[in-house]
Each structure stands twice: as structure tokens, then as C-alpha cells.
Amino acid sequence: MLWSAYGKFLLLLFISFIFIPNRFFIENEAVYEELDVFVTAYSSTPNQTDDTPFITASGDTVRDGIVACPYRFPFGTPVVIDQKEYECQDRMNRRYEERFDIWMPTKGDAIAYGIQQKRILVRIK
């Protein structure tokens, strides 16, 4: 029996749903991607930021709920870390492709948070 290219595509798609874990979630019309990443924390101190420590890369003012994200995620992207929703308004250094950095009000809070490996959700649609 000859398989058309479309038939082969459908078969491969079906097999991928069975054997490859689903890393996407749909909740209330929103689509989230699940990522295993390192999460760190930073504060608005001059040695952890540029010369405008209270202004994010997007031009927003730092506040609770801000996270620095890799460049592939647009500003405003919702990110869920430990059941709390953050907003991507700052940027990680380009060398950190799989790391997110939560803004904290004090340097002590940021140091206490440390570096943690987490499974997070990033809204992609």
C-alpha cells in the first residue's frame, strides 16, 4: 500500500503524541510551554544592573512580579514560577538561554533565593 506524504505526516504526528511527552498546556484559551530552567533572583543594586537600576529593559519600573527572561520571549510574556505569575519586563544576559531572574526588593532576598532548578510555564499564545 502506498502512503501519501500527508498520510505519513499524520502517522508521525499520531506516534509523536503517544511517545513524546506533551510540553504544552492550554488553559482558558491561553497556551503555555513547560520548561525546565534555572531561576535566580536580582535586586536593584548597581553591581547587579546597569546605570539605571530601577528601570527594566522594557522601560518599565521594577516591582513585585517582574522577571528577566531570555531574549526569545517578548516583553509582557506571562511566566508562572511556583504558582505565581510574573511578567517578562527585563532581559537576561545573552549567554543565559535557559535562565530566568526574578526581581526582589533587597539584595539579601536575592541572595537568599540563590539559584534553583524549576519547572516553569511560559505563555506562548
Secondary structure, DSSP 8 states (H G I E B T S, - for coil): ----HHHHHHHHHHHHHHHS---EEEETTEEEEEEEEEEEEE-S-TTTS-S-TTB-TTS-B--TTEEEE-TTS-TT-EEEETTEEEEEEEE--TT-TTEEEEE-SSHHHHHHH--EEEEEEEE--
